[in-house]
């Protein structure tokens, strides 16, 4: 769980948004479980900058995919 907090704080700082906002957005997409927990073995060996970058990239991609899915309905 410490890793999740570290990843969220690092990504929020890089994006210049509150950690709580980032958490809510990631939770809505299921990324806490599906990305941070499931990819822990790989991610925890990387540096802060990389973790922040890939976390934000994953969030962007998943939000974009969710929006496209909504538009099709």
N, C-alpha and C positions, 0 to 999 in steps of 0.2 A: 504494500500500500504506500510505503514511502516513495517508491519509484513513481507511482501515479501522481502523487503530489508534486514531486520534483519535475516531472514532465509537464504537468499542467501549469505550474508556476513559470517554468522556463518559456513555454510557448506563449503564455499570456503576456509576459514581459516583452517578448520579441514582437508580438502583435500590438502591443500597447493597449491592451484591453484588460478589464478586471478578470481575475482568475475565476470568479464565480460565473461570469458570463461565458467564458470559454468552457467551463465545466458543464453548464446547462446545455450548450450547443453540442458538445461531444456526447453527453448523456442521451440527448434526443436522437442522435444518429447511432447510438449503440457503440460508440468508439472506445469508451472506457474499457469495456469487456472485450470487444472484437479486435481492438488494435493494441491498446496499451498492455492489457493482461496477456493476450494471446501472443504478442510479439516481444514480450519481456525478455526472453532469452537472448534475442538479437539486440534489441534496443539498449538494454542496460550496459552493454559493452561499449557503447558509443558516447561521444561527448555531448555536453549541454546544447551546443549550437546545432548539431545534427538532429538531436532528439526534438528540439523546438521546431526545426525546419520540417521534418517529416511528419510531425504531429499536425502542424498547421496545413501542410499539403494534403494529408489524409482528410482532415476536416473539410477543407475546401472541396475536394473531390467528392466526398460523400454527400455534402450539402447540395452540390451541383447535381449529382445523380438523383437525389431525392426530389429536387425541384423539377427536373426533367420528367421524372415519373409522374409527379402530380399534374404537370401540364398535359400529359397524354390522357389522363382520366377525364 
